[in-house]
Amino acid sequence: MSNTEGKTKKPKRGSYFKKSFFSSWLFALPALILMYLFIWRPTVMGFVWSMFKMKGYKPQYFIGMQNYIEVVKDTQFIPLFRNTLKYVLWSIVIGFLPPVLLAVIVNEMVHFKQKIMTFLYLPAIIPAIAVSLLWKQMYDPTSSGLLNSLLIKMGFSPYQWLNDKNFTILWIIVSMTWKSFPGAMLLYYSALQNVSQDLYEAATIDGAGMIRRAWYVTRPQIMGVLILNFVRQIIGVFQVMEQPLAMTGGGPDGASASLGYQLYRYGFVTQRVGHAMALGTIIFVFLIIITIFYFRLNKKLEESL
Amino acid sequence: MSKFENKTTGLLTNVDLKGTKGKIIYWFFFAVLIVCCIITLFPAVWTVFTSLKDPKEIYTSTKFFPEHLSWNIFVTRVCDSWNQLKFGRSILNTFYYSIVQWVIKLTVCMFAGYTFSKLKPKGSTMVFALILWTMMMPGQMRMVPNYISYMSFPFASKTEFGIGINLLDTYWPLWLGGAVDAFAIMLFKNAFDGISNSIIEAATIDGAGKLRIFFIIMVPLCVPIIIYESIMTLSGAWSNFFGPYLIIQTTTKQLLPAKIFLMGNDGTVKQNTYLMGLIIGSIPQLLIFAFFKKYIMGGINVGGVKG
């Protein structure tokens, strides 16, 4: 926002609170203590303890990379990793573009704009866990599920939905997209609202048609938000855990189990706590790589503008 | 059609919309949106109708609408489901949890934002950068270490001396862990940055201390941001599933989303009751949305997501 104001007055910055170093920090102290206890320390300890032999939830002695080796050598690891990538890929394929396009279209509307926005926003209001369970009911393989009852009405035979090994992940992603697209749409919409009218008008005078305006005016203007959301989506979906837990329990035959779900099982179901933390560190490393990649990309983008 | 003339220039211009081609494109867009609205509304409508059906009817009839529907049946269905699901206690719990969460989170984050925006003691820029970094940290890594530390809080793990408080099965881990949010701190910092320094200077000359300035200047000038963050915190608390599910074990302390999840695992709950449970579970959030729609739909602008 108006960061610039603070910058122009730089010499005066903090001048009226000169002698109060400690009392100034006092205001931020609760936040810093909580951040230390709940975010910074556990992140570090997760890494440290991933190299410890754990007995229950108690660290025993240092064992080096043993936990990592056991996690990676687990026969489940490669399939889990593949599943997680499948989640990410499907979510990019079907979850990334629709909110962008919808935001662009809504931005063009003059009829019932507010009503349409409200209706479209509905899924975002429903709690995530209720959405998962609702879609589980809709995917019900018997005729009582919504989608199967529709199929039957149209004269098809009922389909297995979540029990179909090859596409379980796709169906879970469909439900996640249904839940999350309104939020993303709103984000893009507010970015579009900030695109200057003059740019469109100038482009029109230069003879650019609709598609050219979309590509040369709209796209560069919202590129920053697009990339940010793209990366956030990858990071979010890479850690998917609640949805397989609530909808399939990782099944059928582990076809929808993700790394995050496995971490939950290691940590709280099968009590292999050291493995859970090793797996957490592996996930962490992957996501940090993606984050660094994002910062690189963002820097390039800012330079090109 | 006169509405077209008020349209601001975007992908479609006023001139485009006078021609047939432009109109076709516009109404095609409109149709796409209607289809999307149906996709979002249809499951919700189905949920409501199916929750009002008789269990037998669900399996025998393929009709979309419930066959028998009257006010009495509606009341009976709601009461029966309510009695079977026993959500009352968990709704009260969640209400209590969300209010305390709201107070703690806003206090902590606003004070932090105040420090980083206006007080700016030495080193604050660096610490703020560190806080922003935590936004990019995947949360899954700290799930298990956090759980371990809750067993003998505030120590990292159980020590030999047996000191430290066991926070499991209380709301404290949720409240304290949910209180720090790098995004909220950034939001408040940005909002406070927008307040002119000269007002603060004037107040300082008049002898106001830091705390006083915070309450008489910063808070009243940032009401929209406070409302936005309040909505986010409250609706977040009402949909927080995984943390409470892990931490709270006593049935009487259970929060609503975890209760909904447990309902999903309960084989005795019939489909109509199950869907009714989902509706009941969504009502608090629907109410929040209904009251604060204006702030939610326009809220992200206030936050100024940097892009």
Interface residues (C-beta under 8 A of the other chain):
Chain A: M1 S2 N3 E5 G6 K9 K12 R13 G14 Y16 F17 S20 F21 S23 S24 W25 F27 A28 P30 A31 L32 L34 M35 L37 F38 I39 W40 R41 P42 T43 M45 G46 F47 W49 Y57 K58 P59 L102 V104 I105 V106 N107 E108 M109 V110 H111 I116 M117 T118 F119 L120 Y121 L122 P123 I125 I126 P127 A128 I129 A130 L133 L134 W135 K136 Q137 M138 D140 T142 S143 S144 L146 S149 I152 K153 W178 P182 L186 L187 S190 A191 L192 Q193 Q197 Y200 E201 T204 M210 R213 A214 T218 I222 M223 G224 V225 L228 I235 F238 Q239 M241 E242 A246 G260 L263 Y264 G267 F268 V273 A276 M277 G280 T281 I283 F284 L287 I288 T291
Chain B: K3 F4 N6 K7 T8 T9 G10 L11 L12 T13 V15 D16 I25 Y26 F29 F30 V32 L33 I34 C36 C37 I39 T40 L41 F42 P43 A44 W46 T47 T50 I58 Y59 T62 T107 V108 C109 F111 A112 Y114 T115 F116 K118 L119 K120 P121 K122 S124 V127 I131 T134 M136 M137 P138 G139 Q140 M141 R142 M143 V144 P145 N146 Y147 I148 S149 M151 P154 A156 S157 K158 L176 G177 A179 V180 A182 I185 N190 A191 D193 G194 S196 N197 I200 E201 T204 K210 F214 S235 W238 S239 F241 F242 L246 P257 I260 F261 M263 G264 Q271 Y274 L275 L278 G281 S282 Q285 L286 I288 F289 K293 I296 M297 G298 I300 N301 G304 V305 K306 G307
